[in-house]
Structures are given as C-alpha cells and as structure tokens.
Amino acid sequence: MEVVPIATPRLCLRAFAQADAPDVFAACSNPVLGDSAGWPPHETLEDSLAYIRDIVPLGLVWALCEAGEEAPVIGSVGLLPDPRFPEDAGVLMLGYWLHQDFWGRGYMTEAAQAVLAWARQNCGPHLFTCSHFLDNAGSRRVIEKCGFTCVGQGTFEDDPRPVLWYELKP
C-alpha cells in the first residue's frame, strides 16, 4: 500500500521526497527531539536522507506540513509493523516526530487522528499500538487524545529507559 495525501484543516500529510532532507535535518538534528523519540540526533544531511531512504519505506509514513503550497516538512507520522508482534500484519504501530518549534499546537494529535482514521478505512488492522518514554509528557498527551489505553510498561531492546505501551482497537 502506498502513502496517499491526507488533508486536515491545518495540515497536509504527503509522501516524503529526497528533497525534504534539509527540512528533516532542521528538525532531527535537535538533540531534544531525538532523545524524546529514542534515536540519536541527525549529525549530517546524509542522516536525514537515510531516514527518508531507509526508514520511511518500512511502513506507511507521511511527511507532515502545515497547509499551504510549498510548506516545509515539520514532522512525520506513520504506521509501521510492531516489532513486538512480528508475525501479525494486523498490528500497526503509530510513530511520529515533530519539529520542536511546533510543539504544543495540537498538530501531532490532528495528524495522528487523521492517519488512524485513514488506516481504519484502508488497512483493516485489528490493533494499533504506540509507546512513549516515561518522561515524554507531550507524546503521552497525543496518545491519550487519540484514544489509546495504557497496557503496560517495558523497555526497548536498545534503550534501557522505561516505556509505557499503549493499544487501541480500531
């Protein structure tokens, strides 16, 4: 399945292009963003190109822009296979990041809700999952506003910080 454009009142979600790498780098080189998402900050433009080339194709991942022509990429929202359920294609894991300058505006909640609604109609999942580090209150608010329920605590294989796991039945 391919990423199709999704419009909300304030946002445009579209497929990523290699030309988006400078916008991705502007956001993802911020160590605060990387730390809250669980990955190292991008150190070079090549890191951002690798994200677009290697990570985006792993699932349904949209570039997030404010509505309007030629708006820069300010974030990403997507649905990926959940590595905790490797044999179950009906489980989709919501993941996202947003340029720090745009935090607190409700953009990610709006984008995530739009992607979840699209997936309900087009992908036939039986479960959505999501997680956040305990100290990431912003992600917790997004997840809760999208209707997810906390189902437990754990860690990722490559990060010892505690994570809260959430699930949402479509």
N, C-alpha and C positions, 0 to 999 in steps of 0.2 A: 504494500500500500504506500502511496506517496503523500507527501505533505501538500495539502491544498490551502489556499489562503483562507483565513478566518478574520472577519472584521468584528470589532466590538465598538461601542460608542466612542471610546477614546484611543483604541489601539488597532494596529494592523499586525497580524501574525502571518508570516510567509516563510517560504523555503529560504535556507541560507544560501549565499553565494560566496565564492572566494573573495570577492570584492568587499565583503563585510569584515574581513580580518582586522583592519585598523580600528573599527568600532568595537569589535570583540576585545582586542588588545587594550583599548582605552578603559574598558570595564574590568577585564580579568587580570590586568597587571596590578590591581589593587589588592594588597595582602589581606585586607579586612574581608573582602568578598571571598577570596579563595579559602581563607581559614574557616569562614562560616559555612562554606559549601563542602569542605573536606578535600580540596586539592590545592597544590602549590600555585602561587600567582604566576601568570604568564610573564616570562622574562624577555621574550623576543616576539616579534611578529610571527615567526615560524611556529611558536607555541599555539598562537591563535589560528593559524592556518591548519595546524594538525588537529585542533578541536573540530574545525569545520570539515576537514577531510576524513578524520578517523572516528570521532565520537558521534557527530550528528547522524551519520548513516546507520548507527546501531539501532535506531528506533524511529519514531515519528517525532521529530524535533523541529520546532518553529523558531525563527528569528522574531523577536518582539520589537516593534517600533511604535512610536506614537503615531496616531492617524495623521495622514498628510503625505503628499508626494515627496519622495526623496528623503524621508525621515531616517536618521541613523538608527542602527540597531542598538537598543538599550538593554536587551536581555534575551533570554531563551527560556522556552518552556517545552517540555516534551514527555512522551511516554515511551519507556524502554522496557524490555523484559526484566523482570525482577530476578536478580541472581539468587535469591533465597528460594525461588520456585523454578529451577532451571528446566524442568520438564513440562511446565504448564504455560502454554501460549495464551491462555485466557486471563493471566495475571499481568497487569500493566502497572509499572512503577512511574509515578509522576515525579519529575525532576525539573528544577528551574534555577535560574540565577538572574539577578537584576543589577544593573549599574547602581552603585551606592547613591549617586546623585538623585535617583528616582525612588528611593525607599520611602515608605510612609504615605504614598499617594493612592494605594489600593490597586495599582497597576497589575501586580502579580496575581492577586485574587481574581481580578477581572479576566486575565489571560488564562489562568488555570481553570476557572469555571467554564470558559469557552471551549478549551481543549477537552475537558472531561465530557461536556455535552456533545461535542463532535464525535468523540470516541464511542459514547453510548450508542449513537446512531449508526456508526460506520465500522466499528471493530468487534462488537459483540463480546466484550470482556465479561467475566463473571466476578472479577475483583480488581480494584485499584489499590495500590499500596503507595506509601510515602514515608519519609522519615526526616528527622532533623536532630542535630546535636542539642543537648540539653540547654546550652546557653544561647541558642538561636531563637529568641522570642519572636522575631519577625516571621520566620518560617512557620513557627507554631501557629501564629495567628492566621496565616494564609491557609494552612492545612485545616484548621478548625473551621474557618469560614467556608471552606469547600465541602464540609460535612463529614470529614474523616473522623474515625474513632480510634483512640489510642488502644493498642492491643498488647503492648509490652515494651521492654527496654532491652537493649543489647549493645553490641559494638560492631563496627565494620572490621573486616579482616586486616586492613592496612591502617587502621586508626583506633587507638585504644580509648578515645573519648566516648562516654555514654551517648547512646542514640535512643530516641523514642520512635517506635514503629507504629504506623497507623494503617488502617484499612477502611475501604469504602465499597459497599456493594452497589453496583450500578442500578 
